[in-house]
Amino acid sequence: MLPSKRKVNVCSRKGKFCFAFKGPHTHDVSCFASPTIRPFSFTSDPRKLESDGKGTKEPPDQLLFNFYKNEDNLVPINKFIAALRHNGLRKTDPRLAEFMKFLRDHHRKIEDSGSPEMLYLDEETFKRAVGPNVSLIAKCLFEEFIIPDFKSFTKHIEEFYYICEPNSAGKVADYIPQLARTDPKSWGVSVCTVDGQRYSIGKTNTPFTIQSCSKPLTYGIALEELTETEVHKYVGQEPSGRNFNELILDQNKKPHNPMINAGAIVVCSLLKTLVKPEMTPSEKFDFIMNYFKRLAGGEHIGFNNAIFLSEKVSADRNYALGFFMREHKCYPENTNMKEVMDFYFQCCSMEATCESSAVIAATLANGGVCPITEEKVLRSESVRDVLALMHSCGMYDYSGQFAFKVGLPAKSGVSGSMLIVVPNTMGIALWSPPLDPLGNSCRGVQFCEELVKTFNFHKYDNLRYASDKIDPRRHKFSSIGFSIVTLLFNAAAGNIAALRRFKVSGLNMGLSDYDGRTALHLAAAEGHEDCVEFLIEQCDCDVNVKDRWGKTPLDEAKTFGHEKITQILLSVSANNSKANNEKSSLDKSEEDVSFHLPVIRTK
Ligand SMILES: NC(=O)CC[C@H](N)C(=O)O
């Protein structure tokens, strides 16, 4: 189960207050997933972590060694890699290249049997191994990635996958034989977060042509290579409200937007004619493919020549659009329309997998910086424009409803692929070929609806106050995570005015951190009588709430010798149990009555 609230540890001991990381008890690789208690000082830089809460700085490699070593003072590398994977970091991640190379080299050098992953490293060797990649590794294992509890998050993704799997609605595109032959049962989901945390389920390594999912990419590249003004001299920003291949222009005789065929063909004309016009068609193909590859962090991007050739001969509508737009002078001067059409079909016929598409979506979620290569492929301004139009126009004639129900920028393609972007959080790629009448993947749309039913990813979901939806994100400066920290901090500091403000703003005053510590625990431990009274009387906080060590606020008050608070808590607790007893005897007597008066009571 995913926690329904952000979990940030706040340990309070008398006279001392420190922030700590969550314990490992929810994890499969249990004690290996993350350090048990990690003092934390509002910094995401692991080098500034404090090892003992007293101000002694421990470098992250030391912290990692201390935590992951076994009784023989050796780190078992297979478990260490399992812990990284648990938090979403794969050993194949290019950002871990040096670490993995060190293991391979070391394994070769010591002529050990087994594999590099079966190594046990002593302190010095371990530090040398993690050295070059230590900030990434520390960020991962200290759960500073955008989705700290990645395992719980992916359990939900898996659940949505299985909910959508039996959906047999829709029809596979059949305008060309290669698409018509696709297995309608193919179904894959891949996730890549802005920190490069990866998860995949289903058919995620099978290549498919990206079709219309190339449209946001070519648009982004055009913005990057030209300017927004130049691009939008030729193409609008309005949803068309019509089919994706409709023969229609807006009142300025421009295609409505770059996410439909007409707009994408015009964008291709800009890329052909205005961007590096000296390039031959084959060079332009390489140029664009190279861009796609960089967006995908070097993961699979291919080209399907059979589909390209089929597209070309089954494209009467696209040619009609091409000529119609030439008549209305939609292209820059000197445009070779035939070459533009070929270029458009080439872009549609590029191949990707769910895995590589998820990286592309994550690059868009990450302001144009590919999370796994850390290369800035597009400027964030270009990406913002791409996302804005994906949001309003990415799902063809379903875009309005999709924006309303799902509230995320997305793009679908006729092969059944979908790119979904949760800005600043993650990219998700879906692939399921059966399409609804508007051309969107049936399972894909259903998946998105499931996603935002559970997580507060809809653009207009409220992030600041507790809701029924889960926020799996790590928030640095705002929202629930921050509210819990701030709430507990102020309770420990005895800041009654702040507590009142939180109450008025609608914050759930009974929120707890990962260790089950509540504002009442902290106020009781620190001896803030007015806060304790306020939390009980005005906020109805549960006086019997237990933290993960089984301690109640009363235990804290007793431990730290706060007589008056002990009395308050004892009397509230006694009153509550008296009231409960009365209530249960009332329930009992009602039960008895109902037993004797069955007919009358059911009326
Ligand atoms: N919806 C789509 O994916 C359209 C792409 C398709 N190749 C076309 O141009 O018709």
The ligand as an SDF file (V2000), in Angstrom:
LIG
                    3D

 10  9  0  0  0  0  0  0  0  0999 V2000
   -2.7540    9.5400  -36.3340 N   0  0  0  0  0  0  0  0  0  0  0  0
   -1.5710    9.2850  -36.8130 C   0  0  0  0  0  0  0  0  0  0  0  0
   -0.7570    8.6820  -36.1130 O   0  0  0  0  0  0  0  0  0  0  0  0
   -1.3260    9.7360  -38.1830 C   0  0  0  0  0  0  0  0  0  0  0  0
   -0.0630    9.2360  -38.7700 C   0  0  0  0  0  0  0  0  0  0  0  0
   -0.2690    8.6190  -40.1190 C   0  0  0  0  0  0  0  0  0  0  0  0
    0.9770    8.1510  -40.6160 N   0  0  0  0  0  0  0  0  0  0  0  0
   -0.8710    9.6450  -41.0540 C   0  0  0  0  0  0  0  0  0  0  0  0
   -0.2260   10.6010  -41.3940 O   0  0  0  0  0  0  0  0  0  0  0  0
   -1.9930    9.4860  -41.4740 O   0  0  0  0  0  0  0  0  0  0  0  0
  1  2  1  0
  2  3  2  0
  2  4  1  0
  4  5  1  0
  5  6  1  0
  6  7  1  0
  6  8  1  0
  8  9  2  0
  8 10  1  0
M  END
$$$$
